[in-house]
Amino acid sequence: MGSLGVFRGVFVNAPPATFAFDDALSFAGVTPPPPFSGSGSFQRAATGAKSWTGSLAVSFPGALNVPLTDPASKRS
């Protein structure tokens, strides 16, 4: 009680070429079509450290050009 959560989601059908990954599943890259812009890269190091970087973004009503690779953003 007293809390409010907001969930926003965007889905798009895209050809397989927009998503690439290696056989070890230690790298993945995505360049989806509009309404997304930019691209994102996921990497998992041998140490287990993970990173999600790039320029991938999408706009929502009232929230334009939201970065999806920003480490400060919360994704589930």
All heavy atoms as a GROMACS GRO file, in nm:
protein
  541
    1MET      N    1   0.083  -0.116   0.000
    1MET     CA    2   0.000   0.000   0.000
    1MET      C    3   0.089   0.124   0.000
    1MET      O    4   0.190   0.130   0.070
    1MET     CB    5  -0.091   0.000   0.122
    1MET     CG    6  -0.190   0.108   0.121
    1MET     SD    7  -0.323   0.059   0.233
    1MET     CE    8  -0.419   0.203   0.228
    2GLY      N    9   0.054   0.221  -0.080
    2GLY     CA   10   0.132   0.343  -0.087
    2GLY      C   11   0.240   0.340  -0.193
    2GLY      O   12   0.313   0.436  -0.209
    3SER      N   13   0.254   0.232  -0.267
    3SER     CA   14   0.355   0.222  -0.373
    3SER      C   15   0.286   0.207  -0.508
    3SER      O   16   0.175   0.155  -0.517
    3SER     CB   17   0.446   0.103  -0.351
    3SER     OG   18   0.519   0.118  -0.232
    4LEU      N   19   0.354   0.251  -0.609
    4LEU     CA   20   0.302   0.240  -0.745
    4LEU      C   21   0.414   0.194  -0.835
    4LEU      O   22   0.526   0.245  -0.828
    4LEU     CB   23   0.250   0.377  -0.793
    4LEU     CG   24   0.208   0.386  -0.939
    4LEU    CD1   25   0.082   0.302  -0.962
    4LEU    CD2   26   0.183   0.529  -0.978
    5GLY      N   27   0.388   0.097  -0.919
    5GLY     CA   28   0.484   0.051  -1.016
    5GLY      C   29   0.433   0.076  -1.156
    5GLY      O   30   0.312   0.070  -1.181
    6VAL      N   31   0.523   0.103  -1.247
    6VAL     CA   32   0.487   0.125  -1.387
    6VAL      C   33   0.566   0.025  -1.471
    6VAL      O   34   0.689   0.017  -1.458
    6VAL     CB   35   0.519   0.269  -1.432
    6VAL    CG1   36   0.491   0.284  -1.581
    6VAL    CG2   37   0.439   0.369  -1.350
    7PHE      N   38   0.497  -0.051  -1.554
    7PHE     CA   39   0.562  -0.145  -1.645
    7PHE      C   40   0.534  -0.099  -1.786
    7PHE      O   41   0.419  -0.076  -1.823
    7PHE     CB   42   0.507  -0.286  -1.624
    7PHE     CG   43   0.559  -0.384  -1.724
    7PHE    CD1   44   0.685  -0.439  -1.711
    7PHE    CD2   45   0.484  -0.417  -1.835
    7PHE    CE1   46   0.735  -0.527  -1.805
    7PHE    CE2   47   0.532  -0.505  -1.931
    7PHE     CZ   48   0.658  -0.560  -1.915
    8ARG      N   49   0.638  -0.085  -1.863
    8ARG     CA   50   0.624  -0.051  -2.004
    8ARG      C   51   0.694  -0.158  -2.085
    8ARG      O   52   0.804  -0.201  -2.050
    8ARG     CB   53   0.687   0.085  -2.034
    8ARG     CG   54   0.618   0.199  -1.966
    8ARG     CD   55   0.690   0.328  -1.994
    8ARG     NE   56   0.614   0.440  -1.940
    8ARG     CZ   57   0.668   0.550  -1.894
    8ARG    NH1   58   0.797   0.567  -1.896
    8ARG    NH2   59   0.593   0.647  -1.847
    9GLY      N   60   0.633  -0.200  -2.192
    9GLY     CA   61   0.693  -0.303  -2.276
    9GLY      C   62   0.675  -0.272  -2.423
    9GLY      O   63   0.577  -0.209  -2.462
   10VAL      N   64   0.772  -0.316  -2.501
   10VAL     CA   65   0.766  -0.300  -2.647
   10VAL      C   66   0.811  -0.432  -2.708
   10VAL      O   67   0.912  -0.489  -2.666
   10VAL     CB   68   0.860  -0.187  -2.696
   10VAL    CG1   69   0.859  -0.178  -2.847
   10VAL    CG2   70   0.820  -0.054  -2.635
   11PHE      N   71   0.735  -0.480  -2.804
   11PHE     CA   72   0.768  -0.604  -2.874
   11PHE      C   73   0.773  -0.577  -3.023
   11PHE      O   74   0.698  -0.494  -3.074
   11PHE     CB   75   0.662  -0.711  -2.845
   11PHE     CG   76   0.651  -0.747  -2.701
   11PHE    CD1   77   0.564  -0.679  -2.617
   11PHE    CD2   78   0.730  -0.848  -2.648
   11PHE    CE1   79   0.554  -0.712  -2.483
   11PHE    CE2   80   0.721  -0.882  -2.514
   11PHE     CZ   81   0.632  -0.813  -2.432
   12VAL      N   82   0.858  -0.651  -3.092
   12VAL     CA   83   0.867  -0.639  -3.237
   12VAL      C   84   0.906  -0.774  -3.295
   12VAL      O   85   0.984  -0.848  -3.235
   12VAL     CB   86   0.968  -0.529  -3.278
   12VAL    CG1   87   1.109  -0.566  -3.239
   12VAL    CG2   88   0.962  -0.499  -3.426
   13ASN      N   89   0.846  -0.810  -3.407
   13ASN     CA   90   0.888  -0.927  -3.483
   13ASN      C   91   1.002  -0.885  -3.573
   13ASN      O   92   0.993  -0.780  -3.639
   13ASN     CB   93   0.773  -0.983  -3.566
   13ASN     CG   94   0.672  -1.056  -3.481
   13ASN    OD1   95   0.707  -1.125  -3.388
   13ASN    ND2   96   0.545  -1.038  -3.514
   14ALA      N   97   1.108  -0.962  -3.575
   14ALA     CA   98   1.225  -0.927  -3.655
   14ALA      C   99   1.288  -1.053  -3.713
   14ALA      O  100   1.275  -1.162  -3.655
   14ALA     CB  101   1.326  -0.852  -3.568
   15PRO      N  102   1.359  -1.039  -3.824
   15PRO     CA  103   1.426  -1.155  -3.882
   15PRO      C  104   1.541  -1.202  -3.792
   15PRO      O  105   1.596  -1.123  -3.714
   15PRO     CB  106   1.477  -1.104  -4.016
   15PRO     CG  107   1.478  -0.957  -4.006
   15PRO     CD  108   1.376  -0.918  -3.904
   16PRO      N  109   1.578  -1.328  -3.802
   16PRO     CA  110   1.686  -1.383  -3.719
   16PRO      C  111   1.818  -1.305  -3.730
   16PRO      O  112   1.896  -1.300  -3.634
   16PRO     CB  113   1.704  -1.525  -3.770
   16PRO     CG  114   1.572  -1.561  -3.828
   16PRO     CD  115   1.518  -1.432  -3.886
   17ALA      N  116   1.843  -1.241  -3.841
   17ALA     CA  117   1.969  -1.168  -3.860
   17ALA      C  118   1.984  -1.051  -3.764
   17ALA      O  119   2.095  -1.000  -3.746
   17ALA     CB  120   1.980  -1.118  -4.004
   18THR      N  121   1.876  -1.008  -3.699
   18THR     CA  122   1.886  -0.895  -3.605
   18THR      C  123   1.943  -0.938  -3.470
   18THR      O  124   1.973  -0.854  -3.386
   18THR     CB  125   1.749  -0.828  -3.582
   18THR    OG1  126   1.661  -0.922  -3.523
   18THR    CG2  127   1.692  -0.776  -3.713
   19PHE      N  128   1.956  -1.069  -3.448
   19PHE     CA  129   2.007  -1.122  -3.322
   19PHE      C  130   2.118  -1.222  -3.351
   19PHE      O  131   2.096  -1.320  -3.423
   19PHE     CB  132   1.894  -1.189  -3.244
   19PHE     CG  133   1.935  -1.244  -3.111
   19PHE    CD1  134   1.962  -1.160  -3.005
   19PHE    CD2  135   1.947  -1.380  -3.092
   19PHE    CE1  136   2.001  -1.210  -2.882
   19PHE    CE2  137   1.984  -1.432  -2.968
   19PHE     CZ  138   2.011  -1.346  -2.864
   20ALA      N  139   2.236  -1.199  -3.299
   20ALA     CA  140   2.350  -1.288  -3.322
   20ALA      C  141   2.409  -1.329  -3.187
   20ALA      O  142   2.407  -1.253  -3.091
   20ALA     CB  143   2.456  -1.218  -3.405
   21PHE      N  144   2.462  -1.452  -3.181
   21PHE     CA  145   2.526  -1.498  -3.058
   21PHE      C  146   2.628  -1.605  -3.094
   21PHE      O  147   2.624  -1.663  -3.203
   21PHE     CB  148   2.422  -1.554  -2.959
   21PHE     CG  149   2.339  -1.666  -3.016
   21PHE    CD1  150   2.376  -1.798  -2.998
   21PHE    CD2  151   2.223  -1.639  -3.086
   21PHE    CE1  152   2.300  -1.901  -3.050
   21PHE    CE2  153   2.146  -1.741  -3.139
   21PHE     CZ  154   2.184  -1.873  -3.120
   22ASP      N  155   2.721  -1.630  -3.001
   22ASP     CA  156   2.822  -1.732  -3.026
   22ASP      C  157   2.778  -1.865  -2.964
   22ASP      O  158   2.686  -1.870  -2.882
   22ASP     CB  159   2.959  -1.689  -2.977
   22ASP     CG  160   2.968  -1.672  -2.826
   22ASP    OD1  161   2.864  -1.687  -2.757
   22ASP    OD2  162   3.077  -1.644  -2.777
   23ASP      N  163   2.844  -1.974  -3.004
   23ASP     CA  164   2.807  -2.107  -2.956
   23ASP      C  165   2.827  -2.123  -2.805
   23ASP      O  166   2.759  -2.201  -2.741
   23ASP     CB  167   2.886  -2.214  -3.030
   23ASP     CG  168   2.842  -2.227  -3.176
   23ASP    OD1  169   2.729  -2.185  -3.208
   23ASP    OD2  170   2.922  -2.278  -3.256
   24ALA      N  171   2.923  -2.049  -2.748
   24ALA     CA  172   2.950  -2.058  -2.605
   24ALA      C  173   2.852  -1.975  -2.523
   24ALA      O  174   2.856  -1.976  -2.400
   24ALA     CB  175   3.093  -2.012  -2.577
   25LEU      N  176   2.765  -1.901  -2.590
   25LEU     CA  177   2.669  -1.811  -2.525
   25LEU      C  178   2.738  -1.709  -2.434
   25LEU      O  179   2.688  -1.672  -2.329
   25LEU     CB  180   2.564  -1.890  -2.447
   25LEU     CG  181   2.480  -1.987  -2.529
   25LEU    CD1  182   2.384  -2.064  -2.440
   25LEU    CD2  183   2.406  -1.915  -2.640
   26SER      N  184   2.854  -1.664  -2.479
   26SER     CA  185   2.927  -1.560  -2.404
   26SER      C  186   2.914  -1.424  -2.470
   26SER      O  187   2.957  -1.324  -2.414
   26SER     CB  188   3.074  -1.598  -2.391
   26SER     OG  189   3.134  -1.608  -2.519
   27PHE      N  190   2.854  -1.420  -2.588
   27PHE     CA  191   2.831  -1.294  -2.659
   27PHE      C  192   2.696  -1.299  -2.728
   27PHE      O  193   2.657  -1.401  -2.784
   27PHE     CB  194   2.939  -1.269  -2.765
   27PHE     CG  195   2.901  -1.158  -2.859
   27PHE    CD1  196   2.921  -1.027  -2.823
   27PHE    CD2  197   2.840  -1.185  -2.980
   27PHE    CE1  198   2.882  -0.922  -2.908
   27PHE    CE2  199   2.802  -1.083  -3.067
   27PHE     CZ  200   2.824  -0.952  -3.030
   28ALA      N  201   2.627  -1.187  -2.727
   28ALA     CA  202   2.504  -1.172  -2.806
   28ALA      C  203   2.495  -1.026  -2.850
   28ALA      O  204   2.533  -0.936  -2.776
   28ALA     CB  205   2.381  -1.210  -2.725
   29GLY      N  206   2.448  -1.006  -2.970
   29GLY     CA  207   2.428  -0.871  -3.021
   29GLY      C  208   2.290  -0.861  -3.085
   29GLY      O  209   2.241  -0.956  -3.146
   30VAL      N  210   2.227  -0.746  -3.068
   30VAL     CA  211   2.093  -0.726  -3.121
   30VAL      C  212   2.083  -0.589  -3.186
   30VAL      O  213   2.134  -0.490  -3.133
   30VAL     CB  214   1.985  -0.744  -3.012
   30VAL    CG1  215   2.000  -0.644  -2.901
   30VAL    CG2  216   1.846  -0.740  -3.072
   31THR      N  217   2.024  -0.585  -3.305
   31THR     CA  218   1.997  -0.460  -3.378
   31THR      C  219   1.854  -0.470  -3.430
   31THR      O  220   1.832  -0.504  -3.546
   31THR     CB  221   2.097  -0.440  -3.493
   31THR    OG1  222   2.230  -0.453  -3.444
   31THR    CG2  223   2.080  -0.303  -3.556
   32PRO      N  224   1.756  -0.446  -3.343
   32PRO     CA  225   1.617  -0.462  -3.385
   32PRO      C  226   1.566  -0.347  -3.470
   32PRO      O  227   1.623  -0.237  -3.466
   32PRO     CB  228   1.541  -0.467  -3.251
   32PRO     CG  229   1.627  -0.390  -3.157
   32PRO     CD  230   1.769  -0.410  -3.202
   33PRO      N  231   1.459  -0.372  -3.545
   33PRO     CA  232   1.400  -0.268  -3.629
   33PRO      C  233   1.318  -0.169  -3.544
   33PRO      O  234   1.297  -0.193  -3.424
   33PRO     CB  235   1.310  -0.346  -3.724
   33PRO     CG  236   1.270  -0.467  -3.647
   33PRO     CD  237   1.390  -0.501  -3.562
   34PRO      N  238   1.269  -0.061  -3.606
   34PRO     CA  239   1.183   0.033  -3.534
   34PRO      C  240   1.064  -0.041  -3.474
   34PRO      O  241   1.018  -0.140  -3.530
   34PRO     CB  242   1.138   0.130  -3.643
   34PRO     CG  243   1.246   0.125  -3.745
   34PRO     CD  244   1.296  -0.018  -3.743
   35PRO      N  245   1.021   0.002  -3.359
   35PRO     CA  246   1.043   0.132  -3.298
   35PRO      C  247   1.173   0.145  -3.219
   35PRO      O  248   1.200   0.248  -3.159
   35PRO     CB  249   0.923   0.146  -3.203
   35PRO     CG  250   0.895   0.007  -3.160
   35PRO     CD  251   0.923  -0.078  -3.282
   36PHE      N  252   1.256   0.040  -3.218
   36PHE     CA  253   1.386   0.048  -3.150
   36PHE      C  254   1.484   0.126  -3.235
   36PHE      O  255   1.469   0.134  -3.357
   36PHE     CB  256   1.440  -0.092  -3.124
   36PHE     CG  257   1.357  -0.173  -3.029
   36PHE    CD1  258   1.256  -0.254  -3.074
   36PHE    CD2  259   1.379  -0.165  -2.892
   36PHE    CE1  260   1.178  -0.328  -2.988
   36PHE    CE2  261   1.302  -0.239  -2.804
   36PHE     CZ  262   1.202  -0.320  -2.851
   37SER      N  263   1.586   0.180  -3.171
   37SER     CA  264   1.695   0.243  -3.244
   37SER      C  265   1.826   0.195  -3.182
   37SER      O  266   1.831   0.157  -3.065
   37SER     CB  267   1.686   0.396  -3.236
   37SER     OG  268   1.700   0.439  -3.102
   38GLY      N  269   1.931   0.194  -3.262
   38GLY     CA  270   2.063   0.155  -3.213
   38GLY      C  271   2.079   0.005  -3.202
   38GLY      O  272   2.003  -0.073  -3.260
   39SER      N  273   2.180  -0.036  -3.125
   39SER     CA  274   2.208  -0.178  -3.106
   39SER      C  275   2.262  -0.200  -2.965
   39SER      O  276   2.304  -0.107  -2.897
   39SER     CB  277   2.311  -0.226  -3.209
   39SER     OG  278   2.433  -0.157  -3.191
   40GLY      N  279   2.257  -0.327  -2.923
   40GLY     CA  280   2.307  -0.364  -2.791
   40GLY      C  281   2.394  -0.487  -2.799
   40GLY      O  282   2.374  -0.572  -2.886
   41SER      N  283   2.492  -0.496  -2.710
   41SER     CA  284   2.582  -0.611  -2.704
   41SER      C  285   2.589  -0.662  -2.560
   41SER      O  286   2.610  -0.585  -2.467
   41SER     CB  287   2.722  -0.573  -2.749
   41SER     OG  288   2.723  -0.539  -2.884
   42PHE      N  289   2.573  -0.792  -2.545
   42PHE     CA  290   2.589  -0.858  -2.416
   42PHE      C  291   2.716  -0.940  -2.421
   42PHE      O  292   2.741  -1.010  -2.520
   42PHE     CB  293   2.470  -0.950  -2.388
   42PHE     CG  294   2.488  -1.034  -2.265
   42PHE    CD1  295   2.459  -0.982  -2.140
   42PHE    CD2  296   2.537  -1.163  -2.274
   42PHE    CE1  297   2.478  -1.059  -2.026
   42PHE    CE2  298   2.555  -1.241  -2.162
   42PHE     CZ  299   2.526  -1.188  -2.037
   43GLN      N  300   2.796  -0.932  -2.315
   43GLN     CA  301   2.917  -1.014  -2.307
   43GLN      C  302   2.928  -1.074  -2.168
   43GLN      O  303   2.899  -1.008  -2.068
   43GLN     CB  304   3.042  -0.934  -2.339
   43GLN     CG  305   3.049  -0.896  -2.485
   43GLN     CD  306   3.185  -0.842  -2.523
   43GLN    OE1  307   3.249  -0.772  -2.446
   43GLN    NE2  308   3.229  -0.876  -2.642
   44ARG      N  309   2.968  -1.201  -2.164
   44ARG     CA  310   2.996  -1.269  -2.037
   44ARG      C  311   3.141  -1.313  -2.041
   44ARG      O  312   3.182  -1.392  -2.126
   44ARG     CB  313   2.904  -1.390  -2.020
   44ARG     CG  314   2.926  -1.465  -1.890
   44ARG     CD  315   2.829  -1.582  -1.873
   44ARG     NE  316   2.810  -1.664  -1.991
   44ARG     CZ  317   2.886  -1.768  -2.025
   44ARG    NH1  318   2.990  -1.801  -1.953
   44ARG    NH2  319   2.859  -1.839  -2.134
   45ALA      N  320   3.221  -1.262  -1.949
   45ALA     CA  321   3.364  -1.295  -1.943
   45ALA      C  322   3.383  -1.431  -1.878
   45ALA      O  323   3.293  -1.485  -1.812
   45ALA     CB  324   3.437  -1.188  -1.864
   46ALA      N  325   3.504  -1.488  -1.893
   46ALA     CA  326   3.536  -1.616  -1.831
   46ALA      C  327   3.521  -1.610  -1.679
   46ALA      O  328   3.494  -1.710  -1.614
   46ALA     CB  329   3.678  -1.657  -1.869
   47THR      N  330   3.537  -1.492  -1.622
   47THR     CA  331   3.522  -1.473  -1.477
   47THR      C  332   3.376  -1.473  -1.433
   47THR      O  333   3.346  -1.474  -1.315
   47THR     CB  334   3.584  -1.339  -1.434
   47THR    OG1  335   3.512  -1.234  -1.499
   47THR    CG2  336   3.730  -1.331  -1.469
   48GLY      N  337   3.284  -1.466  -1.529
   48GLY     CA  338   3.142  -1.459  -1.498
   48GLY      C  339   3.088  -1.318  -1.502
   48GLY      O  340   2.967  -1.297  -1.494
   49ALA      N  341   3.177  -1.218  -1.512
   49ALA     CA  342   3.134  -1.078  -1.520
   49ALA      C  343   3.052  -1.058  -1.647
   49ALA      O  344   3.085  -1.112  -1.753
   49ALA     CB  345   3.254  -0.985  -1.519
   50LYS      N  346   2.944  -0.982  -1.636
   50LYS     CA  347   2.855  -0.958  -1.750
   50LYS      C  348   2.848  -0.810  -1.780
   50LYS      O  349   2.854  -0.727  -1.690
   50LYS     CB  350   2.714  -1.009  -1.717
   50LYS     CG  351   2.710  -1.156  -1.689
   50LYS     CD  352   2.575  -1.198  -1.636
   50LYS     CE  353   2.582  -1.340  -1.585
   50LYS     NZ  354   2.484  -1.367  -1.484
   51SER      N  355   2.832  -0.778  -1.908
   51SER     CA  356   2.812  -0.639  -1.947
   51SER      C  357   2.707  -0.631  -2.056
   51SER      O  358   2.694  -0.721  -2.139
   51SER     CB  359   2.943  -0.576  -1.995
   51SER     OG  360   2.986  -0.636  -2.116
   52TRP      N  361   2.632  -0.523  -2.055
   52TRP     CA  362   2.525  -0.497  -2.153
   52TRP      C  363   2.547  -0.354  -2.198
   52TRP      O  364   2.524  -0.261  -2.122
   52TRP     CB  365   2.391  -0.519  -2.086
   52TRP     CG  366   2.268  -0.489  -2.166
   52TRP    CD1  367   2.168  -0.405  -2.127
   52TRP    CD2  368   2.227  -0.542  -2.292
   52TRP    NE1  369   2.068  -0.403  -2.223
   52TRP    CE2  370   2.103  -0.486  -2.325
   52TRP    CE3  371   2.286  -0.631  -2.383
   52TRP    CZ2  372   2.036  -0.515  -2.444
   52TRP    CZ3  373   2.219  -0.660  -2.501
   52TRP    CH2  374   2.096  -0.604  -2.530
   53THR      N  375   2.600  -0.336  -2.320
   53THR     CA  376   2.641  -0.204  -2.368
   53THR      C  377   2.580  -0.174  -2.504
   53THR      O  378   2.527  -0.261  -2.570
   53THR     CB  379   2.795  -0.196  -2.380
   53THR    OG1  380   2.839  -0.297  -2.473
   53THR    CG2  381   2.863  -0.219  -2.246
   54GLY      N  382   2.592  -0.049  -2.544
   54GLY     CA  383   2.547  -0.010  -2.676
   54GLY      C  384   2.457   0.111  -2.672
   54GLY      O  385   2.441   0.177  -2.570
   55SER      N  386   2.394   0.136  -2.787
   55SER     CA  387   2.309   0.254  -2.805
   55SER      C  388   2.161   0.217  -2.814
   55SER      O  389   2.079   0.302  -2.850
   55SER     CB  390   2.352   0.327  -2.932
   55SER     OG  391   2.340   0.239  -3.044
   56LEU      N  392   2.125   0.094  -2.782
   56LEU     CA  393   1.987   0.047  -2.796
   56LEU      C  394   1.891   0.132  -2.714
   56LEU      O  395   1.913   0.156  -2.595
   56LEU     CB  396   1.977  -0.099  -2.753
   56LEU     CG  397   1.844  -0.169  -2.778
   56LEU    CD1  398   1.810  -0.170  -2.927
   56LEU    CD2  399   1.850  -0.310  -2.724
   57ALA      N  400   1.785   0.180  -2.778
   57ALA     CA  401   1.686   0.266  -2.711
   57ALA      C  402   1.550   0.245  -2.776
   57ALA      O  403   1.539   0.191  -2.886
   57ALA     CB  404   1.727   0.412  -2.721
   58VAL      N  405   1.446   0.290  -2.705
   58VAL     CA  406   1.309   0.285  -2.757
   58VAL      C  407   1.230   0.396  -2.689
   58VAL      O  408   1.262   0.438  -2.578
   58VAL     CB  409   1.243   0.147  -2.733
   58VAL    CG1  410   1.215   0.123  -2.586
   58VAL    CG2  411   1.119   0.127  -2.818
   59SER      N  412   1.128   0.446  -2.758
   59SER     CA  413   1.043   0.551  -2.701
   59SER      C  414   0.910   0.493  -2.655
   59SER      O  415   0.856   0.401  -2.717
   59SER     CB  416   1.018   0.661  -2.804
   59SER     OG  417   1.137   0.730  -2.832
   60PHE      N  418   0.861   0.547  -2.545
   60PHE     CA  419   0.730   0.514  -2.489
   60PHE      C  420   0.649   0.643  -2.481
   60PHE      O  421   0.708   0.752  -2.476
   60PHE     CB  422   0.745   0.458  -2.347
   60PHE     CG  423   0.825   0.332  -2.338
   60PHE    CD1  424   0.959   0.337  -2.302
   60PHE    CD2  425   0.767   0.209  -2.361
   60PHE    CE1  426   1.034   0.221  -2.291
   60PHE    CE2  427   0.841   0.092  -2.350
   60PHE     CZ  428   0.974   0.099  -2.315
   61PRO      N  429   0.518   0.635  -2.472
   61PRO     CA  430   0.440   0.756  -2.448
   61PRO      C  431   0.487   0.824  -2.319
   61PRO      O  432   0.492   0.761  -2.214
   61PRO     CB  433   0.296   0.706  -2.435
   61PRO     CG  434   0.294   0.577  -2.512
   61PRO     CD  435   0.431   0.518  -2.489
   62GLY      N  436   0.528   0.945  -2.331
   62GLY     CA  437   0.575   1.021  -2.215
   62GLY      C  438   0.720   0.996  -2.177
   62GLY      O  439   0.770   1.055  -2.082
   63ALA      N  440   0.789   0.908  -2.246
   63ALA     CA  441   0.929   0.878  -2.217
   63ALA      C  442   1.000   0.849  -2.349
   63ALA      O  443   0.999   0.737  -2.398
   63ALA     CB  444   0.941   0.759  -2.123
   64LEU      N  445   1.060   0.951  -2.406
   64LEU     CA  446   1.122   0.938  -2.538
   64LEU      C  447   1.266   0.889  -2.529
   64LEU      O  448   1.340   0.925  -2.438
   64LEU     CB  449   1.118   1.074  -2.610
   64LEU     CG  450   0.979   1.133  -2.632
   64LEU    CD1  451   0.989   1.268  -2.700
   64LEU    CD2  452   0.894   1.038  -2.713
   65ASN      N  453   1.302   0.806  -2.624
   65ASN     CA  454   1.439   0.759  -2.642
   65ASN      C  455   1.500   0.705  -2.513
   65ASN      O  456   1.607   0.747  -2.470
   65ASN     CB  457   1.525   0.872  -2.701
   65ASN     CG  458   1.641   0.816  -2.779
   65ASN    OD1  459   1.634   0.708  -2.836
   65ASN    ND2  460   1.750   0.891  -2.783
   66VAL      N  461   1.434   0.608  -2.452
   66VAL     CA  462   1.480   0.549  -2.327
   66VAL      C  463   1.594   0.451  -2.356
   66VAL      O  464   1.576   0.356  -2.432
   66VAL     CB  465   1.364   0.474  -2.257
   66VAL    CG1  466   1.412   0.403  -2.132
   66VAL    CG2  467   1.250   0.571  -2.228
   67PRO      N  468   1.712   0.472  -2.296
   67PRO     CA  469   1.824   0.380  -2.320
   67PRO      C  470   1.798   0.246  -2.252
   67PRO      O  471   1.758   0.240  -2.137
   67PRO     CB  472   1.944   0.452  -2.257
   67PRO     CG  473   1.887   0.547  -2.159
   67PRO     CD  474   1.748   0.581  -2.207
   68LEU      N  475   1.820   0.137  -2.325
   68LEU     CA  476   1.799   0.003  -2.272
   68LEU      C  477   1.929  -0.063  -2.228
   68LEU      O  478   1.926  -0.169  -2.166
   68LEU     CB  479   1.729  -0.084  -2.376
   68LEU     CG  480   1.593  -0.032  -2.423
   68LEU    CD1  481   1.536  -0.122  -2.531
   68LEU    CD2  482   1.497  -0.020  -2.306
   69THR      N  483   2.041  -0.002  -2.259
   69THR     CA  484   2.170  -0.059  -2.220
   69THR      C  485   2.234   0.020  -2.106
   69THR      O  486   2.346  -0.007  -2.068
   69THR     CB  487   2.268  -0.062  -2.339
   69THR    OG1  488   2.278   0.070  -2.393
   69THR    CG2  489   2.219  -0.156  -2.447
   70ASP      N  490   2.163   0.114  -2.049
   70ASP     CA  491   2.212   0.194  -1.938
   70ASP      C  492   2.220   0.106  -1.813
   70ASP      O  493   2.120   0.052  -1.770
   70ASP     CB  494   2.117   0.312  -1.916
   70ASP     CG  495   2.159   0.403  -1.803
   70ASP    OD1  496   2.257   0.373  -1.732
   70ASP    OD2  497   2.095   0.508  -1.786
   71PRO      N  498   2.340   0.092  -1.752
   71PRO     CA  499   2.351   0.007  -1.633
   71PRO      C  500   2.262   0.054  -1.518
   71PRO      O  501   2.226  -0.025  -1.432
   71PRO     CB  502   2.497   0.017  -1.593
   71PRO     CG  503   2.567   0.085  -1.702
   71PRO     CD  504   2.465   0.150  -1.791
   72ALA      N  505   2.224   0.180  -1.516
   72ALA     CA  506   2.141   0.232  -1.408
   72ALA      C  507   1.994   0.196  -1.425
   72ALA      O  508   1.916   0.203  -1.332
   72ALA     CB  509   2.156   0.384  -1.398
   73SER      N  510   1.954   0.157  -1.548
   73SER     CA  511   1.814   0.123  -1.570
   73SER      C  512   1.786  -0.017  -1.515
   73SER      O  513   1.875  -0.100  -1.507
   73SER     CB  514   1.777   0.130  -1.719
   73SER     OG  515   1.845   0.030  -1.790
   74LYS      N  516   1.664  -0.041  -1.476
   74LYS     CA  517   1.626  -0.171  -1.420
   74LYS      C  518   1.548  -0.249  -1.524
   74LYS      O  519   1.449  -0.202  -1.575
   74LYS     CB  520   1.544  -0.152  -1.293
   74LYS     CG  521   1.624  -0.086  -1.185
   74LYS     CD  522   1.547  -0.082  -1.056
   74LYS     CE  523   1.633  -0.006  -0.958
   74LYS     NZ  524   1.623  -0.047  -0.826
   75ARG      N  525   1.596  -0.367  -1.554
   75ARG     CA  526   1.531  -0.454  -1.651
   75ARG      C  527   1.507  -0.589  -1.584
   75ARG      O  528   1.586  -0.634  -1.503
   75ARG     CB  529   1.619  -0.474  -1.775
   75ARG     CG  530   1.638  -0.346  -1.853
   75ARG     CD  531   1.742  -0.363  -1.960
   75ARG     NE  532   1.872  -0.398  -1.909
   75ARG     CZ  533   1.961  -0.312  -1.862
   75ARG    NH1  534   1.934  -0.187  -1.855
   75ARG    NH2  535   2.078  -0.354  -1.820
   76SER      N  536   1.401  -0.654  -1.624
   76SER     CA  537   1.378  -0.788  -1.573
   76SER      C  538   1.351  -0.882  -1.689
   76SER      O  539   1.334  -0.843  -1.799
   76SER     CB  540   1.262  -0.790  -1.476
   76SER     OG  541   1.146  -0.738  -1.533
   0.00000   0.00000   0.00000
